[in-house]
Amino acid sequence: MFFLPRRARAALPLALALAAAVPATAQQLDVPFSTYCPPNSQAACFGAATVMGLDPNGDGFLAVRTGPGSQYPMIGKVHNGDRVGTYGARGPWFAISFGADDRLGWAHGNWLGNHIP
C-alpha cells in the first residue's frame, strides 16, 4: 500500500488539476516557448499575424511543427486567412498559437503577414 502524509494527500487534487490544465500540445513541443505575459505588458509579450501567400494550387496549408525547423514533426496545419498568435521567433520561424483551442507550435514566417506586435 502507498502512504502519503496528510498535507500531501490534501495537495494531490490540486496537483492533478494543474497537470490536467496543461494542454497536451504544449507537452509535445520539442522546442517549448513561453506564452506567459506579466500583467500590464501584453503588447510587448505577444502579437498576431495572418497566414497568407500559400499557393492555392499547392498543398494548401502551412505546417505547424514541434520546433523551429522543417526537421521537426508536423503537429497541425493553418491555411490562408487564418489568424495566429505570435510569441517570438528563432530565425525565420515563429512561435505561434493557432486554432480554436489555441494549440502551440512553430510556423515559418515566410507565410505570416499583417503582423501586429
Phi and psi restraints in degrees (range 20) as a CNS / XPLOR table:
assign (resid 1 and name C) (resid 2 and name N)
       (resid 2 and name CA) (resid 2 and name C) 1.0 -97.6 20.0 2
assign (resid 2 and name N) (resid 2 and name CA)
       (resid 2 and name C) (resid 3 and name N) 1.0 130.9 20.0 2
assign (resid 2 and name C) (resid 3 and name N)
       (resid 3 and name CA) (resid 3 and name C) 1.0 -113.9 20.0 2
assign (resid 3 and name N) (resid 3 and name CA)
       (resid 3 and name C) (resid 4 and name N) 1.0 131.5 20.0 2
assign (resid 3 and name C) (resid 4 and name N)
       (resid 4 and name CA) (resid 4 and name C) 1.0 -121.2 20.0 2
assign (resid 4 and name N) (resid 4 and name CA)
       (resid 4 and name C) (resid 5 and name N) 1.0 136.6 20.0 2
assign (resid 4 and name C) (resid 5 and name N)
       (resid 5 and name CA) (resid 5 and name C) 1.0 -60.5 20.0 2
assign (resid 5 and name N) (resid 5 and name CA)
       (resid 5 and name C) (resid 6 and name N) 1.0 158.7 20.0 2
assign (resid 5 and name C) (resid 6 and name N)
       (resid 6 and name CA) (resid 6 and name C) 1.0 -54.6 20.0 2
assign (resid 6 and name N) (resid 6 and name CA)
       (resid 6 and name C) (resid 7 and name N) 1.0 -44.7 20.0 2
assign (resid 6 and name C) (resid 7 and name N)
       (resid 7 and name CA) (resid 7 and name C) 1.0 -63.8 20.0 2
assign (resid 7 and name N) (resid 7 and name CA)
       (resid 7 and name C) (resid 8 and name N) 1.0 -39.5 20.0 2
assign (resid 7 and name C) (resid 8 and name N)
       (resid 8 and name CA) (resid 8 and name C) 1.0 -66.0 20.0 2
assign (resid 8 and name N) (resid 8 and name CA)
       (resid 8 and name C) (resid 9 and name N) 1.0 -40.7 20.0 2
assign (resid 8 and name C) (resid 9 and name N)
       (resid 9 and name CA) (resid 9 and name C) 1.0 -62.6 20.0 2
assign (resid 9 and name N) (resid 9 and name CA)
       (resid 9 and name C) (resid 10 and name N) 1.0 -38.6 20.0 2
assign (resid 9 and name C) (resid 10 and name N)
       (resid 10 and name CA) (resid 10 and name C) 1.0 -67.5 20.0 2
assign (resid 10 and name N) (resid 10 and name CA)
       (resid 10 and name C) (resid 11 and name N) 1.0 -33.8 20.0 2
assign (resid 10 and name C) (resid 11 and name N)
       (resid 11 and name CA) (resid 11 and name C) 1.0 -84.5 20.0 2
assign (resid 11 and name N) (resid 11 and name CA)
       (resid 11 and name C) (resid 12 and name N) 1.0 -16.3 20.0 2
assign (resid 11 and name C) (resid 12 and name N)
       (resid 12 and name CA) (resid 12 and name C) 1.0 -58.3 20.0 2
assign (resid 12 and name N) (resid 12 and name CA)
       (resid 12 and name C) (resid 13 and name N) 1.0 -46.9 20.0 2
assign (resid 12 and name C) (resid 13 and name N)
       (resid 13 and name CA) (resid 13 and name C) 1.0 -58.8 20.0 2
assign (resid 13 and name N) (resid 13 and name CA)
       (resid 13 and name C) (resid 14 and name N) 1.0 -39.1 20.0 2
assign (resid 13 and name C) (resid 14 and name N)
       (resid 14 and name CA) (resid 14 and name C) 1.0 -65.2 20.0 2
assign (resid 14 and name N) (resid 14 and name CA)
       (resid 14 and name C) (resid 15 and name N) 1.0 -44.2 20.0 2
assign (resid 14 and name C) (resid 15 and name N)
       (resid 15 and name CA) (resid 15 and name C) 1.0 -62.1 20.0 2
assign (resid 15 and name N) (resid 15 and name CA)
       (resid 15 and name C) (resid 16 and name N) 1.0 -41.7 20.0 2
assign (resid 15 and name C) (resid 16 and name N)
       (resid 16 and name CA) (resid 16 and name C) 1.0 -66.2 20.0 2
assign (resid 16 and name N) (resid 16 and name CA)
       (resid 16 and name C) (resid 17 and name N) 1.0 -40.0 20.0 2
assign (resid 16 and name C) (resid 17 and name N)
       (resid 17 and name CA) (resid 17 and name C) 1.0 -64.3 20.0 2
assign (resid 17 and name N) (resid 17 and name CA)
       (resid 17 and name C) (resid 18 and name N) 1.0 -42.0 20.0 2
assign (resid 17 and name C) (resid 18 and name N)
       (resid 18 and name CA) (resid 18 and name C) 1.0 -66.3 20.0 2
assign (resid 18 and name N) (resid 18 and name CA)
       (resid 18 and name C) (resid 19 and name N) 1.0 -39.7 20.0 2
assign (resid 18 and name C) (resid 19 and name N)
       (resid 19 and name CA) (resid 19 and name C) 1.0 -63.8 20.0 2
assign (resid 19 and name N) (resid 19 and name CA)
       (resid 19 and name C) (resid 20 and name N) 1.0 -38.4 20.0 2
assign (resid 19 and name C) (resid 20 and name N)
       (resid 20 and name CA) (resid 20 and name C) 1.0 -71.4 20.0 2
assign (resid 20 and name N) (resid 20 and name CA)
       (resid 20 and name C) (resid 21 and name N) 1.0 -23.9 20.0 2
assign (resid 20 and name C) (resid 21 and name N)
       (resid 21 and name CA) (resid 21 and name C) 1.0 -76.0 20.0 2
assign (resid 21 and name N) (resid 21 and name CA)
       (resid 21 and name C) (resid 22 and name N) 1.0 -16.7 20.0 2
assign (resid 21 and name C) (resid 22 and name N)
       (resid 22 and name CA) (resid 22 and name C) 1.0 -78.4 20.0 2
assign (resid 22 and name N) (resid 22 and name CA)
       (resid 22 and name C) (resid 23 and name N) 1.0 121.7 20.0 2
assign (resid 22 and name C) (resid 23 and name N)
       (resid 23 and name CA) (resid 23 and name C) 1.0 -60.4 20.0 2
assign (resid 23 and name N) (resid 23 and name CA)
       (resid 23 and name C) (resid 24 and name N) 1.0 142.5 20.0 2
assign (resid 23 and name C) (resid 24 and name N)
       (resid 24 and name CA) (resid 24 and name C) 1.0 -59.9 20.0 2
assign (resid 24 and name N) (resid 24 and name CA)
       (resid 24 and name C) (resid 25 and name N) 1.0 -34.3 20.0 2
assign (resid 24 and name C) (resid 25 and name N)
       (resid 25 and name CA) (resid 25 and name C) 1.0 -65.0 20.0 2
assign (resid 25 and name N) (resid 25 and name CA)
       (resid 25 and name C) (resid 26 and name N) 1.0 -33.2 20.0 2
assign (resid 25 and name C) (resid 26 and name N)
       (resid 26 and name CA) (resid 26 and name C) 1.0 -64.9 20.0 2
assign (resid 26 and name N) (resid 26 and name CA)
       (resid 26 and name C) (resid 27 and name N) 1.0 -34.5 20.0 2
assign (resid 26 and name C) (resid 27 and name N)
       (resid 27 and name CA) (resid 27 and name C) 1.0 -75.2 20.0 2
assign (resid 27 and name N) (resid 27 and name CA)
       (resid 27 and name C) (resid 28 and name N) 1.0 -17.8 20.0 2
assign (resid 27 and name C) (resid 28 and name N)
       (resid 28 and name CA) (resid 28 and name C) 1.0 -92.0 20.0 2
assign (resid 28 and name N) (resid 28 and name CA)
       (resid 28 and name C) (resid 29 and name N) 1.0 -5.5 20.0 2
assign (resid 28 and name C) (resid 29 and name N)
       (resid 29 and name CA) (resid 29 and name C) 1.0 -71.9 20.0 2
assign (resid 29 and name N) (resid 29 and name CA)
       (resid 29 and name C) (resid 30 and name N) 1.0 133.0 20.0 2
assign (resid 29 and name C) (resid 30 and name N)
       (resid 30 and name CA) (resid 30 and name C) 1.0 -75.0 20.0 2
assign (resid 30 and name N) (resid 30 and name CA)
       (resid 30 and name C) (resid 31 and name N) 1.0 -31.9 20.0 2
assign (resid 30 and name C) (resid 31 and name N)
       (resid 31 and name CA) (resid 31 and name C) 1.0 -124.2 20.0 2
assign (resid 31 and name N) (resid 31 and name CA)
       (resid 31 and name C) (resid 32 and name N) 1.0 90.6 20.0 2
assign (resid 31 and name C) (resid 32 and name N)
       (resid 32 and name CA) (resid 32 and name C) 1.0 -71.6 20.0 2
assign (resid 32 and name N) (resid 32 and name CA)
       (resid 32 and name C) (resid 33 and name N) 1.0 160.2 20.0 2
assign (resid 32 and name C) (resid 33 and name N)
       (resid 33 and name CA) (resid 33 and name C) 1.0 -143.2 20.0 2
assign (resid 33 and name N) (resid 33 and name CA)
       (resid 33 and name C) (resid 34 and name N) 1.0 161.2 20.0 2
assign (resid 33 and name C) (resid 34 and name N)
       (resid 34 and name CA) (resid 34 and name C) 1.0 -93.4 20.0 2
assign (resid 34 and name N) (resid 34 and name CA)
       (resid 34 and name C) (resid 35 and name N) 1.0 138.5 20.0 2
assign (resid 34 and name C) (resid 35 and name N)
       (resid 35 and name CA) (resid 35 and name C) 1.0 -108.9 20.0 2
assign (resid 35 and name N) (resid 35 and name CA)
       (resid 35 and name C) (resid 36 and name N) 1.0 6.7 20.0 2
assign (resid 35 and name C) (resid 36 and name N)
       (resid 36 and name CA) (resid 36 and name C) 1.0 -70.6 20.0 2
assign (resid 36 and name N) (resid 36 and name CA)
       (resid 36 and name C) (resid 37 and name N) 1.0 137.6 20.0 2
assign (resid 36 and name C) (resid 37 and name N)
       (resid 37 and name CA) (resid 37 and name C) 1.0 -135.5 20.0 2
assign (resid 37 and name N) (resid 37 and name CA)
       (resid 37 and name C) (resid 38 and name N) 1.0 119.9 20.0 2
assign (resid 37 and name C) (resid 38 and name N)
       (resid 38 and name CA) (resid 38 and name C) 1.0 -59.2 20.0 2
assign (resid 38 and name N) (resid 38 and name CA)
       (resid 38 and name C) (resid 39 and name N) 1.0 150.2 20.0 2
assign (resid 38 and name C) (resid 39 and name N)
       (resid 39 and name CA) (resid 39 and name C) 1.0 -53.4 20.0 2
assign (resid 39 and name N) (resid 39 and name CA)
       (resid 39 and name C) (resid 40 and name N) 1.0 144.3 20.0 2
assign (resid 39 and name C) (resid 40 and name N)
       (resid 40 and name CA) (resid 40 and name C) 1.0 65.7 20.0 2
assign (resid 40 and name N) (resid 40 and name CA)
       (resid 40 and name C) (resid 41 and name N) 1.0 20.4 20.0 2
assign (resid 40 and name C) (resid 41 and name N)
       (resid 41 and name CA) (resid 41 and name C) 1.0 -136.1 20.0 2
assign (resid 41 and name N) (resid 41 and name CA)
       (resid 41 and name C) (resid 42 and name N) 1.0 24.9 20.0 2
assign (resid 41 and name C) (resid 42 and name N)
       (resid 42 and name CA) (resid 42 and name C) 1.0 -60.2 20.0 2
assign (resid 42 and name N) (resid 42 and name CA)
       (resid 42 and name C) (resid 43 and name N) 1.0 -38.0 20.0 2
assign (resid 42 and name C) (resid 43 and name N)
       (resid 43 and name CA) (resid 43 and name C) 1.0 -62.5 20.0 2
assign (resid 43 and name N) (resid 43 and name CA)
       (resid 43 and name C) (resid 44 and name N) 1.0 -31.1 20.0 2
assign (resid 43 and name C) (resid 44 and name N)
       (resid 44 and name CA) (resid 44 and name C) 1.0 -86.0 20.0 2
assign (resid 44 and name N) (resid 44 and name CA)
       (resid 44 and name C) (resid 45 and name N) 1.0 -12.5 20.0 2
assign (resid 44 and name C) (resid 45 and name N)
       (resid 45 and name CA) (resid 45 and name C) 1.0 -94.6 20.0 2
assign (resid 45 and name N) (resid 45 and name CA)
       (resid 45 and name C) (resid 46 and name N) 1.0 -35.3 20.0 2
assign (resid 45 and name C) (resid 46 and name N)
       (resid 46 and name CA) (resid 46 and name C) 1.0 -151.7 20.0 2
assign (resid 46 and name N) (resid 46 and name CA)
       (resid 46 and name C) (resid 47 and name N) 1.0 167.5 20.0 2
assign (resid 46 and name C) (resid 47 and name N)
       (resid 47 and name CA) (resid 47 and name C) 1.0 -143.0 20.0 2
assign (resid 47 and name N) (resid 47 and name CA)
       (resid 47 and name C) (resid 48 and name N) 1.0 -158.7 20.0 2
assign (resid 47 and name C) (resid 48 and name N)
       (resid 48 and name CA) (resid 48 and name C) 1.0 -145.6 20.0 2
assign (resid 48 and name N) (resid 48 and name CA)
       (resid 48 and name C) (resid 49 and name N) 1.0 157.2 20.0 2
assign (resid 48 and name C) (resid 49 and name N)
       (resid 49 and name CA) (resid 49 and name C) 1.0 -150.7 20.0 2
assign (resid 49 and name N) (resid 49 and name CA)
       (resid 49 and name C) (resid 50 and name N) 1.0 165.0 20.0 2
assign (resid 49 and name C) (resid 50 and name N)
       (resid 50 and name CA) (resid 50 and name C) 1.0 -115.3 20.0 2
assign (resid 50 and name N) (resid 50 and name CA)
       (resid 50 and name C) (resid 51 and name N) 1.0 136.3 20.0 2
assign (resid 50 and name C) (resid 51 and name N)
       (resid 51 and name CA) (resid 51 and name C) 1.0 -73.5 20.0 2
assign (resid 51 and name N) (resid 51 and name CA)
       (resid 51 and name C) (resid 52 and name N) 1.0 127.5 20.0 2
assign (resid 51 and name C) (resid 52 and name N)
       (resid 52 and name CA) (resid 52 and name C) 1.0 -155.0 20.0 2
assign (resid 52 and name N) (resid 52 and name CA)
       (resid 52 and name C) (resid 53 and name N) 1.0 160.0 20.0 2
assign (resid 52 and name C) (resid 53 and name N)
       (resid 53 and name CA) (resid 53 and name C) 1.0 87.1 20.0 2
assign (resid 53 and name N) (resid 53 and name CA)
       (resid 53 and name C) (resid 54 and name N) 1.0 4.0 20.0 2
assign (resid 53 and name C) (resid 54 and name N)
       (resid 54 and name CA) (resid 54 and name C) 1.0 -72.5 20.0 2
assign (resid 54 and name N) (resid 54 and name CA)
       (resid 54 and name C) (resid 55 and name N) 1.0 140.5 20.0 2
assign (resid 54 and name C) (resid 55 and name N)
       (resid 55 and name CA) (resid 55 and name C) 1.0 -69.2 20.0 2
assign (resid 55 and name N) (resid 55 and name CA)
       (resid 55 and name C) (resid 56 and name N) 1.0 117.6 20.0 2
assign (resid 55 and name C) (resid 56 and name N)
       (resid 56 and name CA) (resid 56 and name C) 1.0 -64.3 20.0 2
assign (resid 56 and name N) (resid 56 and name CA)
       (resid 56 and name C) (resid 57 and name N) 1.0 -20.2 20.0 2
assign (resid 56 and name C) (resid 57 and name N)
       (resid 57 and name CA) (resid 57 and name C) 1.0 -93.9 20.0 2
assign (resid 57 and name N) (resid 57 and name CA)
       (resid 57 and name C) (resid 58 and name N) 1.0 -0.6 20.0 2
assign (resid 57 and name C) (resid 58 and name N)
       (resid 58 and name CA) (resid 58 and name C) 1.0 -89.3 20.0 2
assign (resid 58 and name N) (resid 58 and name CA)
       (resid 58 and name C) (resid 59 and name N) 1.0 -148.8 20.0 2
assign (resid 58 and name C) (resid 59 and name N)
       (resid 59 and name CA) (resid 59 and name C) 1.0 -76.1 20.0 2
assign (resid 59 and name N) (resid 59 and name CA)
       (resid 59 and name C) (resid 60 and name N) 1.0 -13.3 20.0 2
assign (resid 59 and name C) (resid 60 and name N)
       (resid 60 and name CA) (resid 60 and name C) 1.0 81.1 20.0 2
assign (resid 60 and name N) (resid 60 and name CA)
       (resid 60 and name C) (resid 61 and name N) 1.0 8.9 20.0 2
assign (resid 60 and name C) (resid 61 and name N)
       (resid 61 and name CA) (resid 61 and name C) 1.0 -145.6 20.0 2
assign (resid 61 and name N) (resid 61 and name CA)
       (resid 61 and name C) (resid 62 and name N) 1.0 159.6 20.0 2
assign (resid 61 and name C) (resid 62 and name N)
       (resid 62 and name CA) (resid 62 and name C) 1.0 -106.9 20.0 2
assign (resid 62 and name N) (resid 62 and name CA)
       (resid 62 and name C) (resid 63 and name N) 1.0 123.6 20.0 2
assign (resid 62 and name C) (resid 63 and name N)
       (resid 63 and name CA) (resid 63 and name C) 1.0 -70.6 20.0 2
assign (resid 63 and name N) (resid 63 and name CA)
       (resid 63 and name C) (resid 64 and name N) 1.0 136.0 20.0 2
assign (resid 63 and name C) (resid 64 and name N)
       (resid 64 and name CA) (resid 64 and name C) 1.0 -103.6 20.0 2
assign (resid 64 and name N) (resid 64 and name CA)
       (resid 64 and name C) (resid 65 and name N) 1.0 129.6 20.0 2
assign (resid 64 and name C) (resid 65 and name N)
       (resid 65 and name CA) (resid 65 and name C) 1.0 -120.5 20.0 2
assign (resid 65 and name N) (resid 65 and name CA)
       (resid 65 and name C) (resid 66 and name N) 1.0 169.2 20.0 2
assign (resid 65 and name C) (resid 66 and name N)
       (resid 66 and name CA) (resid 66 and name C) 1.0 -80.5 20.0 2
assign (resid 66 and name N) (resid 66 and name CA)
       (resid 66 and name C) (resid 67 and name N) 1.0 -5.6 20.0 2
assign (resid 66 and name C) (resid 67 and name N)
       (resid 67 and name CA) (resid 67 and name C) 1.0 -159.5 20.0 2
assign (resid 67 and name N) (resid 67 and name CA)
       (resid 67 and name C) (resid 68 and name N) 1.0 172.6 20.0 2
assign (resid 67 and name C) (resid 68 and name N)
       (resid 68 and name CA) (resid 68 and name C) 1.0 -82.6 20.0 2
assign (resid 68 and name N) (resid 68 and name CA)
       (resid 68 and name C) (resid 69 and name N) 1.0 70.7 20.0 2
assign (resid 68 and name C) (resid 69 and name N)
       (resid 69 and name CA) (resid 69 and name C) 1.0 174.4 20.0 2
assign (resid 69 and name N) (resid 69 and name CA)
       (resid 69 and name C) (resid 70 and name N) 1.0 154.2 20.0 2
assign (resid 69 and name C) (resid 70 and name N)
       (resid 70 and name CA) (resid 70 and name C) 1.0 -70.5 20.0 2
assign (resid 70 and name N) (resid 70 and name CA)
       (resid 70 and name C) (resid 71 and name N) 1.0 -11.6 20.0 2
assign (resid 70 and name C) (resid 71 and name N)
       (resid 71 and name CA) (resid 71 and name C) 1.0 -76.4 20.0 2
assign (resid 71 and name N) (resid 71 and name CA)
       (resid 71 and name C) (resid 72 and name N) 1.0 -13.3 20.0 2
assign (resid 71 and name C) (resid 72 and name N)
       (resid 72 and name CA) (resid 72 and name C) 1.0 -85.4 20.0 2
assign (resid 72 and name N) (resid 72 and name CA)
       (resid 72 and name C) (resid 73 and name N) 1.0 149.7 20.0 2
assign (resid 72 and name C) (resid 73 and name N)
       (resid 73 and name CA) (resid 73 and name C) 1.0 -63.4 20.0 2
assign (resid 73 and name N) (resid 73 and name CA)
       (resid 73 and name C) (resid 74 and name N) 1.0 146.9 20.0 2
assign (resid 73 and name C) (resid 74 and name N)
       (resid 74 and name CA) (resid 74 and name C) 1.0 -80.8 20.0 2
assign (resid 74 and name N) (resid 74 and name CA)
       (resid 74 and name C) (resid 75 and name N) 1.0 133.5 20.0 2
assign (resid 74 and name C) (resid 75 and name N)
       (resid 75 and name CA) (resid 75 and name C) 1.0 -120.5 20.0 2
assign (resid 75 and name N) (resid 75 and name CA)
       (resid 75 and name C) (resid 76 and name N) 1.0 -3.1 20.0 2
assign (resid 75 and name C) (resid 76 and name N)
       (resid 76 and name CA) (resid 76 and name C) 1.0 -174.4 20.0 2
assign (resid 76 and name N) (resid 76 and name CA)
       (resid 76 and name C) (resid 77 and name N) 1.0 176.7 20.0 2
assign (resid 76 and name C) (resid 77 and name N)
       (resid 77 and name CA) (resid 77 and name C) 1.0 -137.9 20.0 2
assign (resid 77 and name N) (resid 77 and name CA)
       (resid 77 and name C) (resid 78 and name N) 1.0 143.9 20.0 2
assign (resid 77 and name C) (resid 78 and name N)
       (resid 78 and name CA) (resid 78 and name C) 1.0 -126.1 20.0 2
assign (resid 78 and name N) (resid 78 and name CA)
       (resid 78 and name C) (resid 79 and name N) 1.0 158.8 20.0 2
assign (resid 78 and name C) (resid 79 and name N)
       (resid 79 and name CA) (resid 79 and name C) 1.0 -127.5 20.0 2
assign (resid 79 and name N) (resid 79 and name CA)
       (resid 79 and name C) (resid 80 and name N) 1.0 164.2 20.0 2
assign (resid 79 and name C) (resid 80 and name N)
       (resid 80 and name CA) (resid 80 and name C) 1.0 -48.2 20.0 2
assign (resid 80 and name N) (resid 80 and name CA)
       (resid 80 and name C) (resid 81 and name N) 1.0 131.5 20.0 2
assign (resid 80 and name C) (resid 81 and name N)
       (resid 81 and name CA) (resid 81 and name C) 1.0 92.6 20.0 2
assign (resid 81 and name N) (resid 81 and name CA)
       (resid 81 and name C) (resid 82 and name N) 1.0 -15.9 20.0 2
assign (resid 81 and name C) (resid 82 and name N)
       (resid 82 and name CA) (resid 82 and name C) 1.0 -67.9 20.0 2
assign (resid 82 and name N) (resid 82 and name CA)
       (resid 82 and name C) (resid 83 and name N) 1.0 140.2 20.0 2
assign (resid 82 and name C) (resid 83 and name N)
       (resid 83 and name CA) (resid 83 and name C) 1.0 -96.1 20.0 2
assign (resid 83 and name N) (resid 83 and name CA)
       (resid 83 and name C) (resid 84 and name N) 1.0 139.2 20.0 2
assign (resid 83 and name C) (resid 84 and name N)
       (resid 84 and name CA) (resid 84 and name C) 1.0 -130.2 20.0 2
assign (resid 84 and name N) (resid 84 and name CA)
       (resid 84 and name C) (resid 85 and name N) 1.0 151.7 20.0 2
assign (resid 84 and name C) (resid 85 and name N)
       (resid 85 and name CA) (resid 85 and name C) 1.0 -84.8 20.0 2
assign (resid 85 and name N) (resid 85 and name CA)
       (resid 85 and name C) (resid 86 and name N) 1.0 144.8 20.0 2
assign (resid 85 and name C) (resid 86 and name N)
       (resid 86 and name CA) (resid 86 and name C) 1.0 -120.1 20.0 2
assign (resid 86 and name N) (resid 86 and name CA)
       (resid 86 and name C) (resid 87 and name N) 1.0 141.6 20.0 2
assign (resid 86 and name C) (resid 87 and name N)
       (resid 87 and name CA) (resid 87 and name C) 1.0 -130.4 20.0 2
assign (resid 87 and name N) (resid 87 and name CA)
       (resid 87 and name C) (resid 88 and name N) 1.0 24.5 20.0 2
assign (resid 87 and name C) (resid 88 and name N)
       (resid 88 and name CA) (resid 88 and name C) 1.0 119.4 20.0 2
assign (resid 88 and name N) (resid 88 and name CA)
       (resid 88 and name C) (resid 89 and name N) 1.0 177.3 20.0 2
assign (resid 88 and name C) (resid 89 and name N)
       (resid 89 and name CA) (resid 89 and name C) 1.0 -144.4 20.0 2
assign (resid 89 and name N) (resid 89 and name CA)
       (resid 89 and name C) (resid 90 and name N) 1.0 156.2 20.0 2
assign (resid 89 and name C) (resid 90 and name N)
       (resid 90 and name CA) (resid 90 and name C) 1.0 -127.8 20.0 2
assign (resid 90 and name N) (resid 90 and name CA)
       (resid 90 and name C) (resid 91 and name N) 1.0 106.4 20.0 2
assign (resid 90 and name C) (resid 91 and name N)
       (resid 91 and name CA) (resid 91 and name C) 1.0 61.7 20.0 2
assign (resid 91 and name N) (resid 91 and name CA)
       (resid 91 and name C) (resid 92 and name N) 1.0 -134.3 20.0 2
assign (resid 91 and name C) (resid 92 and name N)
       (resid 92 and name CA) (resid 92 and name C) 1.0 -84.1 20.0 2
assign (resid 92 and name N) (resid 92 and name CA)
       (resid 92 and name C) (resid 93 and name N) 1.0 2.0 20.0 2
assign (resid 92 and name C) (resid 93 and name N)
       (resid 93 and name CA) (resid 93 and name C) 1.0 -98.2 20.0 2
assign (resid 93 and name N) (resid 93 and name CA)
       (resid 93 and name C) (resid 94 and name N) 1.0 134.6 20.0 2
assign (resid 93 and name C) (resid 94 and name N)
       (resid 94 and name CA) (resid 94 and name C) 1.0 -107.2 20.0 2
assign (resid 94 and name N) (resid 94 and name CA)
       (resid 94 and name C) (resid 95 and name N) 1.0 137.1 20.0 2
assign (resid 94 and name C) (resid 95 and name N)
       (resid 95 and name CA) (resid 95 and name C) 1.0 -77.0 20.0 2
assign (resid 95 and name N) (resid 95 and name CA)
       (resid 95 and name C) (resid 96 and name N) 1.0 125.3 20.0 2
assign (resid 95 and name C) (resid 96 and name N)
       (resid 96 and name CA) (resid 96 and name C) 1.0 -132.6 20.0 2
assign (resid 96 and name N) (resid 96 and name CA)
       (resid 96 and name C) (resid 97 and name N) 1.0 160.9 20.0 2
assign (resid 96 and name C) (resid 97 and name N)
       (resid 97 and name CA) (resid 97 and name C) 1.0 -115.6 20.0 2
assign (resid 97 and name N) (resid 97 and name CA)
       (resid 97 and name C) (resid 98 and name N) 1.0 143.2 20.0 2
assign (resid 97 and name C) (resid 98 and name N)
       (resid 98 and name CA) (resid 98 and name C) 1.0 -150.4 20.0 2
assign (resid 98 and name N) (resid 98 and name CA)
       (resid 98 and name C) (resid 99 and name N) 1.0 161.3 20.0 2
assign (resid 98 and name C) (resid 99 and name N)
       (resid 99 and name CA) (resid 99 and name C) 1.0 79.9 20.0 2
assign (resid 99 and name N) (resid 99 and name CA)
       (resid 99 and name C) (resid 100 and name N) 1.0 168.8 20.0 2
assign (resid 99 and name C) (resid 100 and name N)
       (resid 100 and name CA) (resid 100 and name C) 1.0 -64.2 20.0 2
assign (resid 100 and name N) (resid 100 and name CA)
       (resid 100 and name C) (resid 101 and name N) 1.0 -25.8 20.0 2
assign (resid 100 and name C) (resid 101 and name N)
       (resid 101 and name CA) (resid 101 and name C) 1.0 -100.5 20.0 2
assign (resid 101 and name N) (resid 101 and name CA)
       (resid 101 and name C) (resid 102 and name N) 1.0 13.7 20.0 2
assign (resid 101 and name C) (resid 102 and name N)
       (resid 102 and name CA) (resid 102 and name C) 1.0 50.9 20.0 2
assign (resid 102 and name N) (resid 102 and name CA)
       (resid 102 and name C) (resid 103 and name N) 1.0 50.3 20.0 2
assign (resid 102 and name C) (resid 103 and name N)
       (resid 103 and name CA) (resid 103 and name C) 1.0 -65.9 20.0 2
assign (resid 103 and name N) (resid 103 and name CA)
       (resid 103 and name C) (resid 104 and name N) 1.0 158.5 20.0 2
assign (resid 103 and name C) (resid 104 and name N)
       (resid 104 and name CA) (resid 104 and name C) 1.0 -112.1 20.0 2
assign (resid 104 and name N) (resid 104 and name CA)
       (resid 104 and name C) (resid 105 and name N) 1.0 146.9 20.0 2
assign (resid 104 and name C) (resid 105 and name N)
       (resid 105 and name CA) (resid 105 and name C) 1.0 -177.4 20.0 2
assign (resid 105 and name N) (resid 105 and name CA)
       (resid 105 and name C) (resid 106 and name N) 1.0 -168.9 20.0 2
assign (resid 105 and name C) (resid 106 and name N)
       (resid 106 and name CA) (resid 106 and name C) 1.0 -123.4 20.0 2
assign (resid 106 and name N) (resid 106 and name CA)
       (resid 106 and name C) (resid 107 and name N) 1.0 137.8 20.0 2
assign (resid 106 and name C) (resid 107 and name N)
       (resid 107 and name CA) (resid 107 and name C) 1.0 -136.1 20.0 2
assign (resid 107 and name N) (resid 107 and name CA)
       (resid 107 and name C) (resid 108 and name N) 1.0 147.7 20.0 2
assign (resid 107 and name C) (resid 108 and name N)
       (resid 108 and name CA) (resid 108 and name C) 1.0 -71.8 20.0 2
assign (resid 108 and name N) (resid 108 and name CA)
       (resid 108 and name C) (resid 109 and name N) 1.0 134.2 20.0 2
assign (resid 108 and name C) (resid 109 and name N)
       (resid 109 and name CA) (resid 109 and name C) 1.0 -72.0 20.0 2
assign (resid 109 and name N) (resid 109 and name CA)
       (resid 109 and name C) (resid 110 and name N) 1.0 -11.7 20.0 2
assign (resid 109 and name C) (resid 110 and name N)
       (resid 110 and name CA) (resid 110 and name C) 1.0 -59.6 20.0 2
assign (resid 110 and name N) (resid 110 and name CA)
       (resid 110 and name C) (resid 111 and name N) 1.0 -25.4 20.0 2
assign (resid 110 and name C) (resid 111 and name N)
       (resid 111 and name CA) (resid 111 and name C) 1.0 -113.8 20.0 2
assign (resid 111 and name N) (resid 111 and name CA)
       (resid 111 and name C) (resid 112 and name N) 1.0 22.1 20.0 2
assign (resid 111 and name C) (resid 112 and name N)
       (resid 112 and name CA) (resid 112 and name C) 1.0 -117.4 20.0 2
assign (resid 112 and name N) (resid 112 and name CA)
       (resid 112 and name C) (resid 113 and name N) 1.0 124.2 20.0 2
assign (resid 112 and name C) (resid 113 and name N)
       (resid 113 and name CA) (resid 113 and name C) 1.0 -135.5 20.0 2
assign (resid 113 and name N) (resid 113 and name CA)
       (resid 113 and name C) (resid 114 and name N) 1.0 -174.2 20.0 2
assign (resid 113 and name C) (resid 114 and name N)
       (resid 114 and name CA) (resid 114 and name C) 1.0 50.5 20.0 2
assign (resid 114 and name N) (resid 114 and name CA)
       (resid 114 and name C) (resid 115 and name N) 1.0 46.6 20.0 2
assign (resid 114 and name C) (resid 115 and name N)
       (resid 115 and name CA) (resid 115 and name C) 1.0 -65.1 20.0 2
assign (resid 115 and name N) (resid 115 and name CA)
       (resid 115 and name C) (resid 116 and name N) 1.0 134.8 20.0 2
assign (resid 115 and name C) (resid 116 and name N)
       (resid 116 and name CA) (resid 116 and name C) 1.0 -118.1 20.0 2
assign (resid 116 and name N) (resid 116 and name CA)
       (resid 116 and name C) (resid 117 and name N) 1.0 109.5 20.0 2
